[in-house]
């Protein structure tokens, strides 16, 4: 309830030693706990902080840190809940975070079906485009029929993103 709670959540990603154990475990658990709150801006800030930690671990070549963070995200069932959020902003950020999980993505139950649903039927074109992009980034061969269907999307940006994703998956 503190007035600076969003800034505190955001600053967790910059905490000294946040990528080293045991601080890494605590930071990731705190951020995953915060995702259970219903406030959109809080959820997006926590998702952005988790994404930042994953990107930093990958950029710095910290394979163990990346693996541990990814594993904790996969173990927590909050991601599926966030993909069902009423907020398009939250759905898009959650989809972006899933794209950073690489091979860990396959361990998430029902995630392929949920992403295909977002690709076909999400009411927000930004979420559909983001989902197409993520499918391309992770090389999701299972998404080929959905990406082909998305070429017919009424939003030109979504269709172009699906075309680019198809190109990446086909490589």
N, C-alpha and C positions, 0 to 999 in steps of 0.2 A: 504493500500500500504506500510505499515511499514514493515521493515525487520523482526520484531519479531511478526508479526500478528498471525502466527500459534501457537507460544508459548503463546500468550495472550489468544487465544481461548482455548488452552489446560489447561491453569491455571485457567480459570473460574470455573472449577470443584472444585478447591481447595480454592476458595474465602471464606474468613471467613463469616460464616452465610449463605452460599449458599443454605442450605436446609431449612432455616427459611424464612417465609414471612416477608417483601415484596421482599427481595433480591432474593429468589427462583424464583418468577415470572419474575423478570428482567433477571436473568441469563438464564432461559429456553427460554424466548422470544429472547434474543440475539443469543443463539445457534440455534434456529429454523430459525432465519433470516439468519444466516451464511450458513445454509444448502442450501439456494437458490443460492449461488455462484456456479459457474461451475467447480472450481478447485477441483480435486480429493482429494488432500491431506488436503485441508480445510474442505471438506465435511466429510471425515473420522475422522478428529480430532474432529469436532463438534459432530458427531455420538458417538464417544468414550466418549466424555465428558457427553453427555446426558445419555449414558448407565452407566457411573460411578455414576452419581447423583442418578439414579434409584436404582442401587445396594446398594449405601450407605444408602439411605432412607429405603430400605427393610432390610438391615443388622442391622440398628440401631432401627428398629421397628417404624419408623416415618411414620405411615399409611397415615396421611394427606398429608405429603410431597410427598410420593410415588403416591398417588391418584391424587394430583394436577399436578405433572409432567407428569404422564401418560395421564391425560385428555388433557393437552396442546398439547402433541405429537399427540394424536388422532384427536383433533380439527384442527390441521394444516394439510393441504393436501400434504405436501412436501414428506411424506414417500412413497406414491404411485409413485410419480415422481422419487424418488431415486431408487426404485425397477426396474425402466426402464432405469437406467443409463447405459451408454456405458462401465463404469468401473466395472469390476467384484468385485474389492475391495469395492467399494461403495455399490453395491448390497448385498454383503455378510454382511457388517457391518450394513446396514439397516435391513436386515433379523434378525440379532442377536438382534438388539434393539427391534424389534417387539416381539421377544420371551420373553422379559422382561416385556411386558405389561400385561401379565396375562389375566384376564377377560376383560380388556379394549380392547383387540384385536378384540373382536366380534363387537365393535362399528365402526370399520374401514370399510368403504364401499369398495366392490370389492377386499378386501385383500385376502380372501380365494382363489378366482380365480387366483389372481396374484401369490400367493405362489405355487399353483398347477402348474401354467405355469413354474415357476422357477424350480420346482421339476422335471417336465417332460422334459423341453426343453432348460434350460439354457446351454449356450455353455461352461461354466466353471464348472468343476467338484467340485471345492471347494464351489461354490454357491449351487449346487445341494445337496452336503453333508450337508452344513449348514442348508438348508431349511428342509431337512429330520430331522436333529437334533432338530430344533425349533418345527417342528410338533410334535415330541415326547415329548418335554419339556412342550408344552402347552396342551398336551393330545387331539390333534386334530383328533377326530373321523371322521370328514368330509374328512380327508386326507388319510384314510385307502386304498382306491383304488389306489391313487397315490403312496403311500408307497409300496404297493404290486408290482406295476409296476416298481418301482425303484429298486426292488430286482434284476432286470435284467439289471441294468445299466452296461455299459462297464467298468466303473471304479470300482474296487473292494472296495475301501474305501467308495464310495457312497452307494454301495449295503449293506455293513456291517452297515453303519450308518442308513440306512433305516430299516434293520432288528432290530437294537437296538431301533429305534423309534417305530416300530410296537409293540415290547415287552412293552414299556412304555405306549402306547396308550391302549393296551389290558388289562392292569392291572386295 
